Amino acid sequence: MKNPVGWFEIYVNDITRAKQFYEAVFNIQLSELTPPSEGNSLQMWAFPSDMQVYGASGALVQMTGVAAGGNSTLIYFSCEDCADEAARIGEAGGNIHESKTSIGEYGFIVLAFDTEGNMIGLHSMK
C-alpha cells in the first residue's frame, strides 16, 4: 500500500516572497523546477526531498489565474520540534494562528499563515 499523498503544491501570489518565507522558516533552500511546457506562465520552486525516505515532497507554484489563500487543503510539515519553526514564522512575514498545541499521543501541532494567506500546519512528536 502506498502513502496517500505523493506530492503537494502551495499556490502563491508572489513567488519570491513565498520562497523567502519558506526558506527562512524551515532553514532550507528551494530549487527551481522547469515548467512542463514552454510559454507557460507557471513558476515552481520545489522543497528539498529524499525519495528513499518516508513522506511526500512538493513545490510552491505561481500560476496566472490561480490565487493563493482561501483554500481548504492544509499541509502539515514534519518538524523535530514545531516550536522551533513557529519561532521563525513572524520574522519571515507570516503569523501564528494557533501556537504549539498537544494532540495527545500524536504529538504537537502549530497552525500558521504564510505570506500569501495560505494556512499551513507544523507537526512534531515533541
Stockholm file with secondary structure:
# STOCKHOLM 1.0

chainA/1-126         MKNPVGWFEIYVNDITRAKQFYEAVFNIQLSELTPPSEGNSLQMWAFPSDMQVYGASGALVQMTGVAAGGNSTLIYFSCEDCADEAARIGEAGGNIHESKTSIGEYGFIVLAFDTEGNMIGLHSMK
#=GR chainA/1-126 SS CCCSCCEEEEECSCHHHHHHHHHHHHTCCCEEECCSSTTCCCEEEECCCCTTSSSCEEEEEEBTTBCCSCCSCCEEEECSSHHHHHHHHTTTTCEEEEEEEECGGGCEEEEEECTTSCEEEEEECC
#=GC SS_cons         CCCSCCEEEEECSCHHHHHHHHHHHHTCCCEEECCSSTTCCCEEEECCCCTTSSSCEEEEEEBTTBCCSCCSCCEEEECSSHHHHHHHHTTTTCEEEEEEEECGGGCEEEEEECTTSCEEEEEECC
//
